[in-house]
Each structure stands twice: as structure tokens, then as C-alpha cells.
Amino acid sequence: MAELPPVSSPTRDAIFAAYEADADDGFRSHLGASLIGKDCERALWYDFRWVTPARHPGRLLRLFETGQREETRLVQNLRRIGATVLDVDPDTGRQFRVQAHGGHFGGSLDGVAINLPEAPKTWHVLEFKTHSAKSFTDLVAKMVRGSKPLHFAQMQIYLHLTGLTRAMYLAVNKDTDDLYVERVEADPDFARRLLDKAGRVIFATTPPARISEDPSWYQCRLCDHAPVCHGGQASAVNCRTCLDSSPVEGGWRCERYGKPLSEADQRTGCSRHLYLPPLVPGEQVDAGEDWVEYQFPDGARWRDIGFDKFTRQPEGGPA
């Protein structure tokens, strides 16, 4: 039976369009613990270097919001059964945060809890997730480490950086409202390997190897960075894709102007932006103080000259 087309109306379209209008580029100031479980270190490097802005449809953005709202409900559920739940840090009034590698890696906890029925005297890191029915069934069958390795890695980082020894994973089946609860034990060796991986990604000056050289490989096909990594599309223009900036303790620094870069500076960039050479799909053949010249596989040449790079493109150059 053919799939029915989505029902549309001006109101529906306007609601989803409003979500899209309010959405940001998805760039985070740090490499997130929620991502470190990715198999491809190049994809992580692209995430950290702000190579590909997020462009999600309004329906998906609304779905993300639904997942965030479920967190509040799960906190209420736990408190109702007698657990003590801290969903914000009493010292800051904000979510508990952990970080490493000079502030360039970390994340925010959904909360911590004690007096849980399974282990009343042990503090647990809390991790809340929502799942489709298919994903939920797979989770029940394989448990979190086998079914959702990114979620498992995220919890291991939180455990390691908080010094706690147990986490509780609470998953909601969005179709049936069923719950899956699993206690996860800290694995310090695994967490240290993840921290080493984060350090490699953050301080790499060139992109790590791809997980596959075949663009049809399933992880590449599903990757948001595929148009840049395999397709030769131009990266976003910001300080993190510029050859003159680099991560330093507590932030970023521009070597051209010899100054620290605020997050706002990084997002805006400047007229002297020059792409990191590995982000250009061609061979570097020449360079000067304010330009870099590349030759593409079809023989065309392109000179990256910063401020008007988008007005002097050869056929086949970065779009």
C-alpha cells in the first residue's frame, strides 16, 4: 500500500516554519559528551570545527522539544516515588555541567538522584531519553550499551567527570508511554579512552581519517557532514574553519590578530577568513600572506582571498 502524503494546512505549515525561523545553527561552544560515542573521529572534528550548520525541518525541531519536555515529567515521576532528584546545581541554579580539555569538551547532566528503589543509598547520574517503538524494542533487547552506544558513552563521561559510580538510564516509548529503566556501572577505562579520543579530535589541526572512503557506506550516507566530507561542498565560514584560529585553554585564539576570540567573534568571523586547507577539495599549490591558492582535480585554480572569496569562484570551486 502506497504511503499517504502528509496532511498539510496553512496553520500546520506556519507552526513548523516558526520552529525553523527560531532555530540556530546547531554549533556548540564545546565538543559534547552526547556525541563522543560516534565511531567517526572526522565527523566529530567537523562538529567541533563548526563545518556544517544544522538545518532541521520544523517537525523534527518540534520532536526535539517534546523530548526536552519529557525530562521535566520524568523528574516529577521520580520525586513522586520518593527519590531525591537534583535537576539543577544548587550553587548555580543551572544544570550540572562537567568539562575537560580546557573547557572544550563536556556536557550537562539531566540530573542526579538518590533514594532510588534499586539502590537507596547511592547517588546516580540521571540520563533521560525518548524512543520510537522500534528503537525502544531494540533497547529492551540489547540494553543501552548494545543498542545506544552514544548514550552509554555519554553516561560514562558524566560518571567519570563527576566521580559517581552509577547512572540510571530512563527511556520513554513515545508510542505507548512505557518506560525502560537500567542502572549503568562506571567503566573508568572506557571513559578514559573516550577522553583521549576527545583530546585527539579537539587539538587536531587536520581532520582525522574518515570511517570509510566509500560515500555509500551507511554511516557516511547518514552523516550531516557528507556533502563536505565526500561531496566537496564548502564549509561554513566562521573562525573555527579558518587557518588562523586554534583552541587554547579556556577558549579560542586568532593568530592573525593575536587576540582571544569570544563565541560571538567565532560565529561572525572576519573579512580575512582563510579556509583550513583540508577543508578545500583541492591541492594547495601556492600561498601568500593573505591568500592561499588551490588546484582542483579538473585543473581549475581557485585563490582563497578572504573577504571576496565568494565573488571569484572558478567552475568547480567551493560553492
Secondary structure, DSSP 8 states (H G I E B T S, - for coil): ---------HHHHHHHHHHHHH------SSEETTTTT-S-HHHHHHHHTT-S-----HHHHHHHHHHHHHHHHHHHHHHHTT-EEE-S-TTTSS--EEEETTTTEEEE-SEEEE-BTTBTTS-EEEEEEEE-HHHHHHHHHHHHHHH-HHHHHHHHHHHHHHT-SEEEEEEEETTT--EEEEEEE--HHHHHHHHHHHHHHHH-SS----S-S-TTSHHHHT-TTHHHHTT------SGGGBTTEEEETTEEEETTTTEEE-HHHHHH--TT--B-GGGSSSEEEEEETTEEEEE-TTS-EEEE-STTGGGS--TTS--
